[in-house]
Amino acid sequence: MRACLLEKYREFLPLTPETPIITLGEADTPLVRSLRLEKELGIGELYFKLEGCNPTGSFKDRGMVVAVAKALEAGSRALICASTGNTSASAAAYGAHCGLKVFVIVPGGYIALGKLSQAITFGAEVLSIDGNFDKALGMVRALIQKHPITLVNSLNLHRIEGQKTAAFEIIDTLGDAPDYLFIPVGNAGNITAYWRGFVQYQKASKRPRMMGFQAEGAAPIVRGGVVAEPKTIATAIRIGNPASWQGALAARDESSGVIDCVSDEEILTAYKLLASEEGIFGEPASAASLAGVIKMIKGELKLSTARVVCVITGTGLKDPDTALKSAPTLAEFPAQLEAVEEVIVSKL
Amino acid sequence: MRACLLEKYREFLPLTPETPIITLGEADTPLVRSLRLEKELGIGELYFKLEGCNPTGSFKDRGMVVAVAKALEAGSRALICASTGNTSASAAAYGAHCGLKVFVIVPGGYIALGKLSQAITFGAEVLSIDGNFDKALGMVRALIQKHPITLVNSLNLHRIEGQKTAAFEIIDTLGDAPDYLFIPVGNAGNITAYWRGFVQYQKASKRPRMMGFQAEGAAPIVRGGVVAEPKTIATAIRIGNPASWQGALAARDESSGVIDCVSDEEILTAYKLLASEEGIFGEPASAASLAGVIKMIKGELKLSTARVVCVITGTGLKDPDTALKSAPTLAEFPAQLEAVEEVIVSKL
């Protein structure tokens, strides 16, 4: 039987007796052991943490449930964020569940409405402004100074507190921390959260080496400077100036880890492998973790006796376009058994 | 900590010591209590079983894990199904995970490739034939007679065995069976499976009344005859001749339940309510359960002291088109705080 995140890990969270306990069924996500890539890549044990099984399809729900519970406790009447993706979906869902208004500010000229389909369906007010993401975020910060509205962008520190519970779950499932944790890095809040989780949870005998991977065209931490125009097909980590930059560096340095980058081609290769070899459909950014594993093995990191966990941050259903881009066109066969049978037998 | 379906409910499943234990993290899905609709509709307790949190985003994974484990046990080398939706996604995922070839036969002229994006990404061979669904299914049945290939359409009886575990979980979570279970009915395998689960699980003191809802344009059980050309926006229940017709009737009659239908308009209204009032984004077919609750209350069924569970069969991310069809166009605001502030304050 499932326990909700706020109750299960209460002692590790910034809750008071007045914090309302809310849940949309977040957390307690599967940790799936690889049946095939583990052998093919020569890894001791390889696991995937399926954060796409959260109610809005990404890891963001872990942090959002804490942020929204605290907003309710503080008497807030609305949530606000500048986001075009997973954060807005999660904010809109928890807002709807709790009867809070939700405002989402998006940069102007934003036409990929598909990414906003969840926020819109959950009834959030989406406002497009004639300006870029920084302008949108600046506006959000000004608004919360004047009105009883809670900011739920990653500047909201409660979010990292909720996200760290994924590390607790990995330890609870494996009985100890893994040797390595591979994780996509965009805004860097998640690697910061996992590291905090591994440090705080006393049930483990060790801590993993934290292996963070940015996309090559959006790799400010690797390059050591802000990237003005980040570019990658992995939209969830298309960030040029991460909010938790320092947290990521600390996770790397304190764990003797690595922050490196992988190309879009490496991400897409890993994305396809993950689906076709393991049956796991993650959003493209998610595949940066497996792409990182493959890159490190090529770079002669020995994992043959290691226990490795890759974080799959969100479901591939968030980005059907990438899935279909690599799809073959469907050949049509006559409705005769022999024609179809011939193809099938040739592939058996 | 999660246990996998095959291990957790082993004693209730058709497994032998030779059946391999496989898992993609299916089952153990959230049962979320309503915070708002329960009060608005005047229901004692209202819960939603979120089957969209399964690894491929629908309840089909529960049955598929059993069907595929049994296929492996039998020495099968491939899976095959005639399906354009959730079944093909689930078959393709479990096949990929276990290294089995997967063939999906779809009716000719099938152009909504989006619904097949998961199956294709998981590496299934999708064959389009010049014929309708019945022709495709007939071909599948002929092929499995001659080759070591396992049929995983709902004719595969192991699937219902796996699906019944959702009823076990509801009883485990609530401590007893609910008074009513509202569930969408398409091929009718799921209502058959839930009823079997409620009957077999001895931990409950009672059994629920089974309330199945078809879409008005695809309601063969309600009308008492095959519907040649079923029509509804709820594609997952667009079925004119359900495979488990008799199972649905038995569930209804043995539980003093109801099988009725709801219009597409009622489904869409419930779909939007579910998202905007509860923060739950189900595929349109899923909303037939809540639409059924609303219809029955209007018809003067008294639920004010009842415990009611609605099954949300799959995630809304499976069908982004429906979500966006009802989306407003985005108005663009100047990047001036006052303009945005005015809108926000007016909506607070």
Interface residues (C-beta under 8 A of the other chain):
Chain A: M1 R2 I22 T23 L24 G25 E26 D28 T29 P30 L31 V32 L35 R36 L50 G52 C53 N54 P55 T56 G57 R77 A78 I80 A92 A93 Y94 G95 A96 H97 C98 G99 K101 F103 I105 V106 G108 Y110 L113 G114 L116 S117 Q118 I120 T121 F122 G123 E125 V126 L127 S128 I129 D130 G131 K135 M139 A142 L143 K146 H147 P148 I149 E169 D172 T173 K272 A275 S276 E277 E278 G279 I280 F281 T315 G316 L317 K318 P320 A323 L324 S326 A327 P328 L330 A331 E332 F333 P334 A335 L337 V340 E341 V343 I344 V345 K347 L348
Chain B: M1 R2 I22 T23 L24 G25 E26 D28 T29 P30 L31 V32 L35 R36 L50 G52 C53 N54 P55 T56 G57 R77 A78 I80 A92 A93 Y94 G95 A96 H97 C98 G99 K101 F103 I105 V106 G108 Y110 L113 G114 L116 S117 Q118 I120 T121 F122 G123 E125 V126 L127 S128 I129 D130 G131 K135 M139 A142 L143 K146 H147 P148 I149 D172 T173 K272 A275 S276 E277 E278 G279 I280 F281 T315 G316 L317 K318 P320 A323 L324 S326 A327 P328 L330 A331 E332 F333 P334 A335 L337 V340 E341 V343 I344 V345 K347 L348
